[in-house]
């Protein structure tokens, strides 16, 4: 009966492999946005708000943004949520700041860790261990967080207090490339 109707893990994997291209309409920009969102959700330890996820996706996909103002123009929470809706639990769009966005099931997280990381060139496909894939996702989210901390407040490029704090506390290793953002 009901137990007999539950898909087996291979069937779930096949379902996700089939579903992902449908969600992105085989568009490369949609693929990048959806993949980034799913990777962020797979590695975060708590539900994110719709806006947190949208900002993380915008920063994760826009590599040359240097100010909060420029990043804000790229944030599109509706598009991100539309692209990943089959993979996430139901959300209340009336509260964009509520921490509620999470993957529907552990199998989705496992699929993202196993399949999406290697297909999105976050790491070499030769790295087959789950721990290494998780480390790669952790590095991915760390990069997004650090880049956020280093954003300037305006198009003029004035460093924010976040940037100055990050420069002093995170990067107090003498790395010139990072320190040039705020010196």
C-alpha positions, -999 to 999 in steps of 0.1 A, spaced: 0 0 0 15 33 11 49 18 19 50 1 -15 45 35 -32 75 52 -16 102 57 -42 135 39 -37 166 60 -35 176 53 -71 141 64 -82 145 96 -62 178 103 -77 164 97 -112 135 120 -103 158 148 -93 180 144 -124 149 147 -145 133 175 -125 163 199 -124 165 206 -162 128 212 -163 130 237 -135 157 257 -153 142 254 -188 177 245 -200 188 281 -196 224 286 -184 217 316 -163 188 298 -146 210 268 -141 236 290 -123 210 306 -101 192 274 -92 224 255 -86 238 282 -64 206 284 -44 205 246 -39 242 245 -29 236 272 -4 206 254 11 225 221 11 253 235 33 234 259 56 226 246 91 194 265 96 165 275 74 172 307 55 148 336 48 137 341 12 158 373 12 189 357 27 188 331 1 182 356 -28 211 378 -16 234 348 -12 225 336 -47 231 371 -62 265 373 -46 274 337 -55 266 343 -91 279 378 -96 316 376 -93 325 412 -100 301 431 -77 319 454 -53 291 474 -36 259 466 -18 240 489 -42 252 470 -72 244 437 -56 209 449 -46 201 454 -83 208 417 -89 187 403 -61 156 386 -75 139 365 -48 109 356 -70 130 342 -97 152 322 -74 122 307 -55 105 299 -88 135 280 -101 140 258 -70 104 254 -57 102 216 -64 132 211 -41 122 232 -11 95 230 15 64 252 12 72 289 21 51 318 32 58 346 7 40 372 29 71 372 52 103 374 32 125 377 63 111 346 81 137 318 83 117 292 65 135 281 33 148 246 35 152 215 13 122 192 12 140 161 22 174 147 31 176 129 -2 176 163 -20 206 174 1 224 141 -7 216 146 -44 230 181 -44 261 171 -25 267 141 -48 257 154 -82 255 191 -83 290 198 -68 308 178 -95 287 190 -124 291 227 -114 329 226 -113 332 234 -76 357 207 -74 375 181 -95 352 152 -104 380 129 -91 371 139 -56 345 113 -47 344 114 -10 314 130 6 336 148 32 356 165 4 324 175 -13 310 190 19 343 209 24 339 222 -11 304 234 -4 316 249 29 343 268 10 317 280 -15 295 294 12 325 309 30 335 327 -2 300 342 -5 301 353 32 335 369 29 327 386 -3 296 401 14 317 413 42 341 430 17 313 449 -2 315 486 -2 285 507 8 281 526 -25 292 529 -60 320 553 -48 336 522 -32 337 534 4 343 504 26 316 496 51 323 488 87 318 451 78 346 454 52 369 470 76 362 445 103 367 416 79 399 431 66 412 434 101 400 402 117 396 377 90 424 387 67 451 400 91 475 377 74 491 403 52 474 391 20 478 422 -2 450 412 -27 424 413 1 437 442 20 435 464 -12 397 464 -9 397 486 22 431 504 23 
